């Protein structure tokens, strides 16, 4: 009764914590750049700049992670019936290789290109593990905001 039974569904996903933090860096790039420039000119240390970045992160989470399941369109009935093949960004090469073998595709490139990486740009001011900045309300918000990600995707709360 459904065409889904005859097709392999492929899902690409990203760790919810990393996804929201990456979106913050992307949307805040110009603000962070201006802030960094101003604070460096004032002679502020990397630790002081980091604290200001963290403050902006906390503001961003209060404005952007305040609606449960923002942008999620996944329905439990659809998920349970299709059992998709999952390609995780954190394991993209490994998962894509497995997918290619599964469907009989020969890879034409040795590595999938990554076009944007704002995290490395701000590495001096960010924690090694972004979960350090997911405390209190930001942690509650991400768990509410991405509840379906934690329910259906291979990600555990509290793990990056």
Buried (B, 14 or more C-beta within 10 A) or exposed (E): EEEEEEEEEBBBBBBBBBBBBBBBBEEBBEEBEEBBEEBEEEEBEEEEBBEBBBEBBBEBBEEBBEEEBEEBEEEEEBBEEBEBBBBBBEEBEEBBEEBEEEEEEEEEEEEEEEEEEBBEBBEEBBEEEBBEBBEEEBBEBBBBBBBBBBEBBEBEEEEB
